[in-house]
């Protein structure tokens, strides 16, 4: 398949906790992108995957040095856009609130509620930028969501279609009362990095969907008295193992 200038990136992937490298990328090149918003979380790695051009960026940095509230979401999304990406999949570790969203379950949410604060949530708030009020009724791009679901069906990977992602500030996990409130609000999942990434992608006109990997029962939702980080990473590793197969089915 002909390719190679990086204006023709077929898919960009932002890896979350547990996904710091995209091992299937061939002929990979690293791009340190200068952005008007400062540095991205690290280099964008662009390479070939099942004959397509894929760009990968580790959201927390390749050595997981950036906590969720310190990630430069604007720079990350800008960097992918400036390399020519038009479709972005955000892979996010989450806690499951809904009963059928236990550890290792994979979900493609269709809604979100933003509980974060103090993050740079827009490209409009720099001097001289136009003020725009973009539509965000549907925070994820439906066609890209459907592509993920179809890929899962093709691979025989169980996946849940839809759900509401509640984005919390972190880096601490939530209290039981906070999760109970989020449940009353209609949240099915809780994570720390889904916003403002989704809205920034929308502002730049990118297609964006979230691939949520359930790492644990959210606080008070399981039998555990405490959520252990070791357990989170063990479940995450299991769910993350499905990601390359899903993405190859999506791209083939
Ligand atoms: N809460 C918030 N973010 C998370 C969780 C959680 O329980 N698990 C993985 N990411």
Boltz pocket constraint, residues with backbone or C-beta under 6 A from the ligand:
constraints:
  - pocket:
      binder: B
      contacts: [[A, 93], [A, 94], [A, 95], [A, 96], [A, 168], [A, 172], [A, 173], [A, 174], [A, 190], [A, 191], [A, 192], [A, 213], [A, 215], [A, 216], [A, 217], [A, 218], [A, 219], [A, 232]]
      max_distance: 6.0
